[in-house]
Amino acid sequence: MSASTYGLQLQCPLKSLRLYHKLVLAIGAILLLLSTTFYFLTQHRIERMTYARILDQLADTDRVFEKLRQQQARLLTIVIETVAELPYIKASADMLADPDMDVADLSGYFLEQGAAISRTAGSDIMMVTNAQGRVLSRIVHTSDGLWTYERPYSASDLIDSTQIDAKEGTVEIRLGPQEGQTRRPAQTVNIPAGHLLRTDSLLQLLGPAEQSRNDGSVPRQMTFVDRALGQDATGPRPDSDTSKAVTFWIFRDELYQVATAPLLFAHSGKSVGTIVMGYRIGKDWADDIKAASNGDVSFFVSGRMVATSFEASVSKHLSTVLPNVISQHSSGKASVGDDDSRDEALPFRLDNEEFLGRTGVLPDTECHYVMSLSLTEALRPLRALQRELLGVGLATFIFALFISILVANGVTRPLGGLSTAMEAVMNGDLATRVNVLTPREVAQLAGAFNQMVQGLSEREQFKKMVSRSAAELVEKLAVSGVQAVHTSNKVETTVLFSDIRSFTTMSENLSPEDLVSMLNEYFEAMGKVISDCGGDIDKFIGDAIMAYFKSTPERDGAESAVLCAVQMQNEMKAFNERRRLKNKPEIQIGVGLNSGEVVEGHVGNSDRFEHTVLGDTVNVASRLEGECKKGKHMKIVISQATYDRVKRIVEVVPMGSTKLKGKAEEQPIYEVKALLELAAVEPKLKDPSPQVRARAAEQFCRLVPADQLEPVYELLSDPETIVRATVAGAIAQDPRLRNAASWLLDALDREEEEQVRLILLQALGQVGGVSALSRIEPLMEDPSSQIRRAVLETMGRLGGRGVVELLLKAKEDSDATVRARVGVILHTAGTSEGLTLLEEMSRSDSIEFRRAAVDALGDLGIALEETRVYASARDALSQESYSAVQLIDRVVSLLLQGLQDPEAGVRFSAIQSLTRMRFTPALPVLARLLEDPDSGVADEARRSIQLIGDTLG
């Protein structure tokens, strides 16, 4: 039993604290209560004030929106008036008035002219109608950046010209042969009567597939067109050349602000048609409103969000949250210009943040908009005040508590030391002792505690001298109070014997000290493996280990023993690797296993017992260990009894039948070759599926020793990219694979996929040596800047005397980021050329070079600060610490110059670098950038000040 299971509890009667101790605590509690009360009294009023301020800000946002509408309306008016006065547009009015003009010809003419006008004016939609309001042409710039062209059909387009007057049903349209397919017959398509046809940019009708994807709709509710034509719902009105309108229009679930102007017949001035032009209401509108008012705005058409100023990370939730807000607000109050709606604000929650919003409806449309401000952000000062008030009260209470504890310290300190010692003992530290002189009662308790710990320490030392089973038996006897007697019982177990090959020869060549050190290190490593696998070490016999694994209902002892033997051999590879690094001879071991019944008991005389296992099973296991020298694989030999229990998990090689010493008959024995888990994985390396091969390569790397990974290396030539990338990544993550450099270099020479080449370079930096430098040097001229940067990083990891010379060749690289990485790696390699290069780049005329330099200076500053901290921890006055401080000053000086750069991008990067360094002296300079003319720089300066301030606490 370990010391932590004793459950030490001490009960010490103490006198009550004196009255003035309680008074001090009461004063602190009263102050805490006053602080809390003051907060709740002020919270309600501050929240009401914040609510009113948000209402005012929402009203400001509404005014900004209205001003933006008016500005764009004026722009649209100017644009459409200019277009309506164009000579060739005026000439088109004559064409509209000509009854003999074919509608297809008119549509073609307007599409041809409209395309040029729309692109020049930046209009997202242009539409021309005749005097009856029929659409003659429509050009739309879609939200995905494409232009669509549409016109009505004419008699020449119809298979049956009598369908020209059809108002319902479908009509059959003749589509001419496509370009390059002149021998193909004309194609036909059925479309709803009255719908438009879709053409390409050359005004040629598109094929049936494109016509079927086009809804071809002709809007029936275009009151703005009626007004431009001089008529309304009650009938025609007198003609007027000033009946222009700017309004909002929902077309194909998109929102537009459009203007209309009449097409006037040149001679009589009569309206013979209209021109409609407009701009799509999108994210740019929403962002402009937010930039001018700090309020977010979102637009919804038929329940679908068409634009928002919210960040993309939260905008996906808006489509479900904001429609509920809209439904709570009546459209009558929410219309633009309705003052009643300014007194209302509807709450909603978005990603754990509370907002207040107000809805509205654009005139003459079903488009709703929601203007909102964050209530959480507005109440942040209140939350800060809450924390401050509660903090003051809590601090006062803690101070009172401290005074009370200080007064009673004479009594509580000895008990505190004793409690700490108890905790240490429960965590296994049996070297803990306490020394208490006063008070007398506590001193007596401390003496009893020391005696108890001494007894526990002796018991723990005893447990190290015997097997686990013997220790458990002693504890049972101690608890029961029964005296030890010569008792035994039979148990099913698997016995393991292992010893070191050629140990006698080795011991003759080693000094006694080295021999004992080697054995202790070996026993420590093997003992941990056996313990982790559930085994019990019975004894150490010279260089041999005897252990046994009992079978239980939950665990088969034979399987545990075989797995333990395999892990022992794997552990020996790491053990020998450590010895090679110390120029010490390697050692090899053999393991023998046998399963069966043994007699477990304690034998000896009345003065001394030894707990052990005895029987033929033990003898056979010992003899099998001697047969390991004949093995050719893992040097693990098992008996038939053991093989019968473990054959489902291991692959074995029969070693024939052997007559073991002390046995009359020959017995079959087997050598363990591999675990069947590995045997099942290896065939999958050649599976037809690339995904299966990739997963098998990862598993194979984990299961086999590093010197048996040739099947995985061969997959670096696999035809599938996913397999090559997976294998390269597995090699990069395994530090054992020291012999992988040549395979990686060969794969790098033939690899064409850039992403795989990057992974191979990363892996090479992990496992390669300086000999790889010459092989990857040609890649410093690679066209890809990503490859060149990866080569530099790999060279920095490989090190060596030649790496600096190679890095200096890249000082003139054309890519700014590559050249900046050269500077950082050169400094890491221990040369001053690196910082000098970054200084030169920071003064370059190129914006890219200056920006890359300040980014790299931030990385260099972080590395220098780490160097300074480590050097100061060793010796604050050392030359290394002083040099690091000097270099940090140079880096910071260059970054402060970057803050004054005329280019906003350079200033932005310099702020980020100082933030990553958490350089607190830069706060005054960053504060001046809060007024920077570039909003992005000002916002980044604000964020940087907050982050650096959080560092200061």
Phi, psi and omega in degrees: 000133179277166183295332184289348181265002183284339179060058184291128176223132180238135179246116183239112177291127179239149175286153179295151176295153180290165186300322184287339172296316180293326179295319179298316178296322180295320179299316178298320180294323179295317179296322177296320179294321178296317179298317180295318180297317180298322179296313183292332177289326183270339186299314184298316183291320180294322179295321178295319178296318179296319180298316180295322180294322178294322177300318178296319180293323176296322176296321177297320178297320178298319180293322177298318179298316181295322179294321179295320177300316182294319180297315181289329176297317178298318179298315179298322180298316180297315182298312186286329175295320179296315180298317182296336181268356179298140184302315184286340173287319177298322179296331180295333178298322177298322179294321179295328182280346182278113182291341181274354182286127179291138182299326178295320179295317178299314182298316179299319180297313182291325177296318181296314180287321183295326179300314180293319181295315183298316181293320181292316183277353182071022182282140179273345179210139174219130185222141178237132177237164175266190185292340178268005180082008180282134182287124177263331178201149178214129179237125184232131173267105187288165183293340178268013173091005181263156175254135175242144183234133183220148176212159176285161177273155177241179182299328182289340179277342188272145172292320179238109187295344179291346180280000185299331181263008181294133180255338183227170179078207182237157174236155183256123186253139176267122176253123181294167178300145181284162181299134181082004182228048188294337182275349180285143178291161178298144179260159180234158177209144176261129178228159177300145180299136178088350181284167183267160176256147182261135180238169173270185183293343177265012176070017176271138180298136178279168184287177183300322182297316180291325179293324181288330178283340182271128180288340174059021189290145174247109184303135179263339183250086178233073183298331180293330175290319178300318179296319180294329179278355179085029179216156177227197185294337184268356180132181184290154175239168180300145179297146180208136178272005180246007183278066177260155182214148171238125184210175175263149184214132175259117182228122181053046178061020173245152183256129180231153164251119189238156174234147179236150176215143181283149167268115187261133176298133190299328187268315186260347183075012181280143178287119178247003179172181180225158169244133177239125177227150181191172180241142177286137176274110184229201184296330181298321175300310182300319180293322178296319179295317180295320180297328183272338187230352184068008178257140178278148179222142179224142181246137181232133176238118180054041179079359181253130180286127180253342179195147177203154176263000178290158177295154182298331184293335181247350185296335181293338179273347185294325185296339179259333184274309189290327175303328176293323177295319181296319182295339180279350186245128181290139181294335179295318179283335190273000181292154183296134179090358179277108184293335181298328183286346182287344182267005182241148174215125183261130181278148170204163184241138181220113180051054176063020176236133182271140180231155167245132183224162175224137184256163177203168178233130178292144185302140174063020180223174171252027179270120176262149173231152179232120174258134189215155175223149183282116175288325178301315180293320181293327181272003181302318176301324178296317178299321178296319178296322178300313180296322180294316181295314179294326178296319179297314180296318180294320179297321178296318179296318179296321179297317178296320178297320179299316179299318180296318180294322181298320180295320183271009187297329182300333180266319189280334183299312179301321179292325178295318178296321179294321178296320178296320179295321177299317180297319179296320179295319179295335176272004174102001180273095183270008175269359183287136174222156178238150181230096182241128180257325180221156347296167188296318182298319180292325179296320177296320179296321179295321178298316178297322178298315180298320179295321179297315180296323178299317178296319177297320180297316179297322180294320179295320177297322178297320182296330178288340183270351182231170179288167180297318180297321178296319179296318179297321179295318179298318180295319177298318179294323180293320181290319183281338182080009180276141178282146180294135177227170181281085180246156179205165176204158180269137179224150175274124185208168172239125184261137180241129171240136173218147172210172185271133178290139176055040183291325181299313179298319181296319183293333178288336183262359181245149174289158180305321181295315180294324181295313180295320179298317180296316180297317180297319179295318180294312180297325179297314181293313182290323180298323178293319179298314181298317180296317180296331181271004177088015180273167180235116179285118180281313181192160170256127182242091184064245178264003184261157177236131173245126180220161178218153185234110181283143174274136178230168177301333182270341188213134176273121183297327180294316179296317179299321181293317179295315177300322178296317180298318178296317180293327176297317179293321176295320179295327179297331177295315177293322178299314180290330176297319178295323179290325178296320180296335179261012180058040178249152183293146178280161177230150178237150182231159171237153184227130176243139183228139175215143183242146178161190179277142174228163175261120179254128180185181178244129183241158179144196178258187186290341181268334185210130178246156172227126179270127184204179174241142185226158174136175182297328180301321179293317182297317180296318179301320179296319180291323180296326178300326179291338179279355185295334182296342178273352183288154181239002185236262185263001180058038176238114183251132181234156180273173177298321181297320179289318182299322180299331182272338189240006187295342179281348183240355182229155170253128185238163174241118179299136176253016179083192178255135185231139175271105182283152179301129180088002180244140182277328184250152176287148181232138177288139178229160185222150172252133178288125179263317181193161171284140183297338176300317178291320180297329179282335183279320189302318178299333181289347176295344179245018180295145179299331183279125179297327179294320179295317179298320180296314180295321180296323179297319178297314180295319181298320179298327182280335189267334188248158175296161184297331183277004179241025187263015182302321177301327179286318179302323181297336179286353173293348176256010182299143180292342183267132182298319184298325181290313180298318180294320181295316180296316179298320178294321179296320178294321181294332184268356184248106183290351181286338194278067182289338185264017186269353189301314184295321178295317180296319180294318178297318179295323180295324180295326185259352183286138179247334180286124185297320182296321178291323178297323178296318179294320179297320178295320177297316179296320180297324177295335180277321190245346186280176177237181184294341179294342181281348184302314183293331181286326182265355180303318180301335181289351176292347177256011182297143180298333183277125178293329177297318178295318181297319178295319179296322178297318179297316180297320179296317178299320178298323179286323182292324179068200181104160184291333183277352186291324180297317179299320179292321180294325180297334178292336182269006181298334183258020180302144183287336181275129185296318183292324177295314181296323179293320177296327175302317180299314181296315183290324177299317178295319178299327179285356174096022178240147181284351181300331184296308181294324178299318179298317180294326176297317179296318180295324181292343178255009183290158175283344182277130178296319181299319181293318181294320181292317178297325180294315182290328174298313181292327179296326176297315178298318181294321179297321178297316179296320179294322180295322176296319177299317181296319181296314180295318181294319180294326179296325178281312181200108184296339183256013183287161178296324179298317179294318180296317180296320179297319179297318180297317180292323177298320178299320179295317180298313181297321179300317179293323179291323177294326174294324177297331178293340180258008181297143179293340180269130182297324180298322179291317178299318180300313180294322179296321176299315180298319181295316178295327177293314179298326178284346185053049184273097187295327179297347181277357184302316179299321179292318179296327179297325179292335180282354176297339178258017181299139180298336178272121184296326179296319178294317180297317179296319180294323177296320179296316179296321181295317179299320180294316181294314180293323177297323176297327178296322179288344179084000000 
